[in-house]
Amino acid sequence: MKVIFTVEAGSEYDLRVYTQASAMWSTIWDFDQYLRGQMKHGTLTDAEYNAYEKIREKLHELLNENDVKLDL
């Protein structure tokens, strides 16, 4: 499938956001999966596990507040 977007960027910042959106999504996805993997398969202390869990919950909270879906 070929899709062509035309974007009128108001600034250099806007253009960077549009062009890097996929990389941003991928980075957030990778970080979430890293946290998940460490919690599921890592050798974490209870304190480390709780910290990872808190961080992952905060990440998901922020994603939900901004209506960002990682599962496309």
N, CA and C atoms as a LAMMPS dump frame, in Angstrom:
ITEM: TIMESTEP
0
ITEM: NUMBER OF ATOMS
216
ITEM: BOX BOUNDS ff ff ff
-5.0000000000000000e+02 5.0000000000000000e+02
-5.0000000000000000e+02 5.0000000000000000e+02
-5.0000000000000000e+02 5.0000000000000000e+02
ITEM: ATOMS id mol type element x y z
1 1 1 N 0.845 -1.168 0
2 1 2 C 0 0 0
3 1 3 C 0.892 1.233 0
4 2 1 N 0.542 2.182 -0.824
5 2 2 C 1.303 3.418 -0.889
6 2 3 C 0.41 4.553 -0.403
7 3 1 N 0.924 5.313 0.571
8 3 2 C 0.187 6.437 1.125
9 3 3 C 1.072 7.661 1.044
10 4 1 N 0.508 8.749 0.55
11 4 2 C 1.242 10.003 0.457
12 4 3 C 0.54 11.039 1.319
13 5 1 N 1.304 11.65 2.231
14 5 2 C 0.771 12.693 3.089
15 5 3 C 1.346 14.038 2.666
16 6 1 N 0.51 15.032 2.719
17 6 2 C 0.969 16.396 2.523
18 6 3 C 0.789 17.111 3.851
19 7 1 N 1.874 17.67 4.354
20 7 2 C 1.847 18.312 5.667
21 7 3 C 2.3 19.754 5.515
22 8 1 N 1.491 20.642 6.076
23 8 2 C 1.902 22.039 6.124
24 8 3 C 2.405 22.304 7.531
25 9 1 N 3.699 22.227 7.691
26 9 2 C 4.306 22.413 9.004
27 9 3 C 4.504 23.896 9.258
28 10 1 N 4.052 24.331 10.422
29 10 2 C 4.187 25.733 10.78
30 10 3 C 5.581 26.103 11.232
31 11 1 N 6.37 25.101 11.56
32 11 2 C 7.723 25.366 12.04
33 11 3 C 8.594 24.137 11.81
34 12 1 N 9.868 24.323 12.035
35 12 2 C 10.813 23.212 11.937
36 12 3 C 10.458 22.131 12.965
37 13 1 N 10.027 22.555 14.144
38 13 2 C 9.619 21.619 15.195
39 13 3 C 8.452 20.755 14.723
40 14 1 N 7.418 21.386 14.137
41 14 2 C 6.267 20.643 13.639
42 14 3 C 6.695 19.599 12.606
43 15 1 N 7.573 19.99 11.727
44 15 2 C 8.056 19.072 10.695
45 15 3 C 8.783 17.888 11.323
46 16 1 N 9.608 18.146 12.334
47 16 2 C 10.322 17.058 13.008
48 16 3 C 9.353 16.114 13.706
49 17 1 N 8.317 16.64 14.325
50 17 2 C 7.318 15.789 14.99
51 17 3 C 6.665 14.878 13.962
52 18 1 N 6.259 15.438 12.837
53 18 2 C 5.608 14.635 11.793
54 18 3 C 6.531 13.558 11.246
55 19 1 N 7.779 13.912 11.015
56 19 2 C 8.691 12.963 10.377
57 19 3 C 9.256 11.93 11.348
58 20 1 N 9.228 12.218 12.641
59 20 2 C 9.801 11.288 13.609
60 20 3 C 8.753 10.538 14.427
61 21 1 N 7.505 10.7 14.099
62 21 2 C 6.436 10.068 14.885
63 21 3 C 6.603 8.549 14.96
64 22 1 N 6.955 7.928 13.869
65 22 2 C 7.128 6.475 13.855
66 22 3 C 8.278 6.047 14.761
67 23 1 N 9.379 6.776 14.715
68 23 2 C 10.525 6.456 15.569
69 23 3 C 10.182 6.676 17.04
70 24 1 N 9.401 7.717 17.323
71 24 2 C 8.984 7.969 18.707
72 24 3 C 8.119 6.819 19.216
73 25 1 N 7.156 6.409 18.4
74 25 2 C 6.28 5.295 18.778
75 25 3 C 7.115 4.041 19.027
76 26 1 N 8.053 3.755 18.138
77 26 2 C 8.887 2.569 18.257
78 26 3 C 9.73 2.603 19.528
79 27 1 N 10.246 3.765 19.871
80 27 2 C 11.055 3.911 21.077
81 27 3 C 10.229 3.659 22.332
82 28 1 N 9.025 4.216 22.377
83 28 2 C 8.146 4.001 23.527
84 28 3 C 7.766 2.526 23.622
85 29 1 N 7.451 1.919 22.483
86 29 2 C 7.104 0.491 22.453
87 29 3 C 8.266 -0.353 22.98
88 30 1 N 9.47 -0.077 22.489
89 30 2 C 10.644 -0.83 22.913
90 30 3 C 10.883 -0.687 24.417
91 31 1 N 10.716 0.52 24.952
92 31 2 C 10.914 0.75 26.376
93 31 3 C 9.877 -0.018 27.198
94 32 1 N 8.633 0.016 26.763
95 32 2 C 7.581 -0.725 27.458
96 32 3 C 7.88 -2.22 27.442
97 33 1 N 8.319 -2.738 26.315
98 33 2 C 8.636 -4.158 26.206
99 33 3 C 9.857 -4.532 27.041
100 34 1 N 10.82 -3.618 27.134
101 34 2 C 11.982 -3.845 27.995
102 34 3 C 11.529 -3.986 29.448
103 35 1 N 10.699 -3.05 29.899
104 35 2 C 10.203 -3.112 31.277
105 35 3 C 9.436 -4.412 31.509
106 36 1 N 8.569 -4.749 30.57
107 36 2 C 7.773 -5.983 30.683
108 36 3 C 8.677 -7.205 30.77
109 37 1 N 9.673 -7.266 29.899
110 37 2 C 10.589 -8.404 29.882
111 37 3 C 11.377 -8.538 31.171
112 38 1 N 11.839 -7.42 31.688
113 38 2 C 12.578 -7.46 32.944
114 38 3 C 11.7 -7.94 34.086
115 39 1 N 10.447 -7.474 34.091
116 39 2 C 9.525 -7.876 35.151
117 39 3 C 9.156 -9.354 35.041
118 40 1 N 9.065 -9.846 33.823
119 40 2 C 8.621 -11.227 33.614
120 40 3 C 9.776 -12.231 33.699
121 41 1 N 10.943 -11.863 33.14
122 41 2 C 12.026 -12.828 33.018
123 41 3 C 13.305 -12.43 33.735
124 42 1 N 13.368 -11.188 34.218
125 42 2 C 14.588 -10.717 34.867
126 42 3 C 14.735 -11.262 36.272
127 43 1 N 15.921 -11.122 36.796
128 43 2 C 16.183 -11.533 38.175
129 43 3 C 16.222 -10.281 39.032
130 44 1 N 15.055 -9.748 39.312
131 44 2 C 14.931 -8.5 40.04
132 44 3 C 14.656 -8.751 41.514
133 45 1 N 15.168 -7.866 42.333
134 45 2 C 14.778 -7.902 43.736
135 45 3 C 13.339 -7.395 43.822
136 46 1 N 12.729 -7.572 44.963
137 46 2 C 11.363 -7.07 45.143
138 46 3 C 11.311 -5.56 44.934
139 47 1 N 12.306 -4.854 45.446
140 47 2 C 12.345 -3.395 45.307
141 47 3 C 12.494 -3.002 43.837
142 48 1 N 13.348 -3.695 43.096
143 48 2 C 13.528 -3.41 41.671
144 48 3 C 12.243 -3.7 40.9
145 49 1 N 11.63 -4.846 41.195
146 49 2 C 10.379 -5.206 40.527
147 49 3 C 9.322 -4.131 40.753
148 50 1 N 9.19 -3.697 42
149 50 2 C 8.205 -2.662 42.327
150 50 3 C 8.505 -1.356 41.601
151 51 1 N 9.782 -1.007 41.486
152 51 2 C 10.165 0.215 40.771
153 51 3 C 9.821 0.099 39.285
154 52 1 N 10.149 -1.032 38.665
155 52 2 C 9.824 -1.244 37.251
156 52 3 C 8.307 -1.193 37.039
157 53 1 N 7.585 -1.826 37.957
158 53 2 C 6.131 -1.846 37.85
159 53 3 C 5.556 -0.43 37.935
160 54 1 N 6.073 0.354 38.859
161 54 2 C 5.611 1.734 39.017
162 54 3 C 5.912 2.569 37.768
163 55 1 N 7.099 2.388 37.224
164 55 2 C 7.484 3.118 36.015
165 55 3 C 6.592 2.716 34.844
166 56 1 N 6.352 1.417 34.697
167 56 2 C 5.513 0.944 33.594
168 56 3 C 4.076 1.439 33.741
169 57 1 N 3.567 1.44 34.967
170 57 2 C 2.219 1.957 35.206
171 57 3 C 2.138 3.446 34.869
172 58 1 N 3.168 4.213 35.23
173 58 2 C 3.181 5.644 34.925
174 58 3 C 3.255 5.863 33.417
175 59 1 N 4.056 5.08 32.731
176 59 2 C 4.142 5.175 31.273
177 59 3 C 2.774 4.945 30.65
178 60 1 N 2.078 3.906 31.092
179 60 2 C 0.753 3.595 30.546
180 60 3 C -0.256 4.677 30.911
181 61 1 N -0.141 5.222 32.107
182 61 2 C -1.026 6.314 32.524
183 61 3 C -0.855 7.533 31.608
184 62 1 N 0.392 7.893 31.334
185 62 2 C 0.66 9.034 30.455
186 62 3 C 0.182 8.765 29.03
187 63 1 N 0.394 7.555 28.551
188 63 2 C -0.077 7.203 27.212
189 63 3 C -1.6 7.301 27.142
190 64 1 N -2.281 6.788 28.157
191 64 2 C -3.746 6.841 28.18
192 64 3 C -4.257 8.273 28.259
193 65 1 N -3.625 9.103 29.084
194 65 2 C -4.039 10.499 29.211
195 65 3 C -3.932 11.251 27.881
196 66 1 N -2.975 10.834 27.063
197 66 2 C -2.751 11.486 25.781
198 66 3 C -3.357 10.718 24.613
199 67 1 N -4.163 9.702 24.943
200 67 2 C -4.836 8.88 23.94
201 67 3 C -3.864 8.28 22.923
202 68 1 N -2.735 7.808 23.442
203 68 2 C -1.724 7.159 22.607
204 68 3 C -1.872 5.663 22.772
205 69 1 N -2.017 4.963 21.672
206 69 2 C -2.174 3.514 21.675
207 69 3 C -0.904 2.856 21.139
208 70 1 N -0.323 1.952 21.917
209 70 2 C 0.845 1.229 21.441
210 70 3 C 0.453 0.027 20.596
211 71 1 N -0.715 -0.541 20.881
212 71 2 C -1.186 -1.688 20.112
213 71 3 C -1.965 -1.183 18.913
214 72 1 N -1.306 -1.161 17.776
215 72 2 C -1.941 -0.645 16.559
216 72 3 C -2.622 -1.73 15.782
